[in-house]
């Protein structure tokens, strides 16, 4: 590990950044350095400008992803190197708000039923039943399942926040069936890494991603670009369509701001379909035939 990398890592840890953010920031600076084949402390504003343009033109990254990369570089220059950072010279691109893709309940059932293994099936059921992020799912521990109160504890979610979500009776039955089928019962992580389920570390987020990708292909849903976060969107949208209020959904998702949760109003068929078009109120004459 280089001295610069060690210094940046220490600054990130001192500020209690999440591990996913730490990994992303470190990888961004390494990529920035590799792109110019020079140590990052020898690169300046002109290199940042060129790199920002390349993220769009060469690497075809979305504006929100570019913003994340710029945040990493800004942290490196301001907090690690103690240098200035000009917002005027390095403008953040405008964010793009794209509506997420949402599957119907029938499609979600098809996806789950198309899981390749029992592990993949239970992972997909958890994602849809709880609205967890995939990183939260990988860190799930045996003690996080409270069958007495029928809740699931989620620790250190996004923003280092804990929260509880409902434990579905259907999910509880599926978890017990999965548990009984294990030769080696885990004592810490509910889903340990390695095939023998005996590792002292949990499964990776790639395992969750591949579970979703394999099931989507087998279900004939690959054209919809289904990924683990899609099931989180399905969870929230289907709850809203079933009559749950936005505040409850906000708490279940762990959103800091209700504004984040209102995006699901754009996706709910119940809310969209209940709104009449102004065209319906017009008294139009019959079209005259020529």
N, C-alpha and C positions, 0 to 999 in steps of 0.2 A: 504494500500500500504506500503510495507516494505521500509526502508531507502535506501537499495541498488537499488531497483526498481526505486525509486524517483530520485536517483542520476543519474542512467543511462538514464532515460527519459529526465532529464534536459540537459544532455550532447548531446543527440540526437536532442532535440529541439533547443539548442544553435547553432547547425551546420545546422539548417534548413533542416533536412532530411525529405523526403516525409513521409506522414502518413502510407503508406503501408510498407515502410522500417522500420519505428519505430515499428509498430505492429509485423513485422516479427522478428526483433532483440529481442524484449522483450519476445516474445513467445519462441524463441530459447533458451535464457538463462534460462527461467522457465522450459523448457523441459529438459535441461542439468542438472539442479538442481534436478528435480523430478527423473531423471534416476538413480542418485546416492543417493537419499534421504538425501541430505545434502545441506546446503546453498552454493551458487556458489562461495563465497569468500573463502570457505574452500577447494575448489577443485583446483588441480594443473595440471602441464603438463602431468602426467601419466593418470589422469582422462580424460583429453582432448584427449589423444591418444586412450584410450579405447572407448571413446564416438564416435570419428571419425570412428573407425573400426565398431562400432555397427550401425552407420548410413548406412553403406553398407550392413553388414551381417544380421542384425536384421530388420531394417526398410526399406531395399531395395530401398534406395534413389538414384537418378541419380547423377553422379559426379558434375554437375552444381549446383544441389540443396545442395550437401554437401559443396561446395565452399561457398555458401551463408550462411550456418550455421556456418562455420568456420569464416567468416567475422564478423558475429554477436558476436561470442565469443572473437575474437580479439579486437573488439571495446570495449567490456565489460572489458577485462583485461587491455588494454592499456589506454583507455580514462576514464573509470570509476574508476578502482582500481589503475591506475597509475603503473601497473606492466609491466615487460618485456614480450616479445612474441618472441619465437624462431621459425623462419621459417624452420630451419633444423629439429627441433623436431616435427613440425606440418606442413608437406608438403601439399600444395594444390594439389588435384588430377587433372590429366590432363582433360581438358575439352573435351567433346564429341560433335561434330557437327552433329546432326541428321537433315536430310532434313524434313521439315514439310509436313504434308499431305495436299493436295490441292484437293478440289472438282471441278468437271466440272461445267460449267454455268448451265447446265440442273439439276445437283444435288443441286446447290444452290437454284434454283427456286423451286425445290421439297421440300427443307428444309423450305423455307419461307412459302410456301403454306400449310405446315403441322403444322404450329404454332397453339398452343392450344387456345390462346386468342388474342384479338386485340393488347394488350400490348406486348405479346411475338412476334407477327408478326412485329410490328413497331421496336422493339429492334433489331431483326435479320436484317431487312432492313437497319437500320442505321449502324450496324456493317459492313455489306458488302458494302454499298454505300460510306462509309467514311474511312474505315480502322481504326476506333477508337479502342483503347484498352477498355476493359470492364470497368475499373475503370474511364476512361475519360468519358464514356457514362453515368455512374451513376451521375456524377457531372455536367451534361449538364443543362444549365439554359434556361429559355424562351427567354431571351435577346441574347442568343448565335446564334440564327437563323436569318441571314440577308437575307431576301428574295429580297431586292432591288439589292444587289450585287451578290446574289446567292452563298453565302459562309456561312460556319459554323465556328464559333470561338471555339477553344479548348483551355481551360485555364489550366495552371499548369499540363501539361502532364509529361511524364517521364523526370526526370532531371529538373523539375520545368520550363519547356519551354512551351510557347504559340505557337500556329500555326493556320492557316486557312486551311480548306479543301473545296472542291467543294460541293455545294448543288444541288443535282440532281433534276430536275423537277419532276421526278417520285416520289422521296422521299418527296419533298415539298407537292405534292398532297396527299400523304399517311399521312403525318403529319397533314395536315389540316383536313382530314377525321377523323383521330384519335381524334384531338382536339374537333371537333364538336360533337363527340360521348361521351365526358366527361360531367358528371353532374356537377362536381365541377372543374372549370378551375383553374389550378395552377398559382400562381403569381411569384414564384421564381424558384424552381426546375421544370424542364420540366416533370420529372418522380418522383413525391414525393413517399415516402414510404407509406405503408398501402393501403388497398383495396379502401378506400374512396378518395385517391389521395389528402388528405388534410393535410398530415403530414408536419412538418417543416424541415424534413430531407429527403434526396433522397433515392431511392431504393438501395439495397445492391448489391454487385457484385454477390452474390449467386442467386439473382433473374435473372440476365442476364445468368448465367451459367445454371440454371434450364430451362430457356426458350429454350436454345440451345439443351440441353439434351432431353427434351420432344419432340421437333420437330424432332430431329434425329431419335428417336425411331419410331415415327409415319411415318416418311419418309422411314423407312427401311435402315437407314444409320448408325445404332449403331455400326456395325463392323468396321467402319472407325474412330471411336473414335473422333467424332466431338466435338469441344468446341469453346467458343467465339473467341479465338485467331485464330482458323482455318479460320474464315471469314476474318480476317485481312490478312492472307496469301493469301486467294483467291482474295481479293481486289488487292493486289500488283501484283500477278501473272497474273491475267486476264488483268490488265492495261498494263503490259509488253507485253503480247501476242497481245494486240490491237494496239501496236506501241508507247506507252508512253516511254520516255527515263528514264534512271535510276535516274538521278539527280532530275527530277520532282517527281518520286515515293519516293525518299529519303525525300524530303521536306514534302510530304503529310503524310508520316509515322512518321515524326519527328525523324528520325535517325540522330545521331551526326556524324557518319562516313559513307561514301559511301560503305565501306567494308561490313557493315551490310546488305545493300540493295542488294549486288551482289549475295546473296544466291538465289534470285529469278531467276537468270539466269539458275540455275540448275533445276528449276521447270517449266520453260516456254517451252511448246511444240513447239512454233514457233522457238525458238533458238536451241533447241535440234534437232528438225526435219530438220532444215535447214543445219545441219552439216552432210556431207557425211562420211560414214565409210571408212577407208583406204582399206577395203576389196573390195569395189566397184571398185577400180582403178586397181586391179590385173587382169592380163590376165591368167585365169586358164584354163587348158585343161579339157576336159570332163573326168569324172571318168570312168576308164576302168572297165568293168564288168568281174568278174572272171569266 
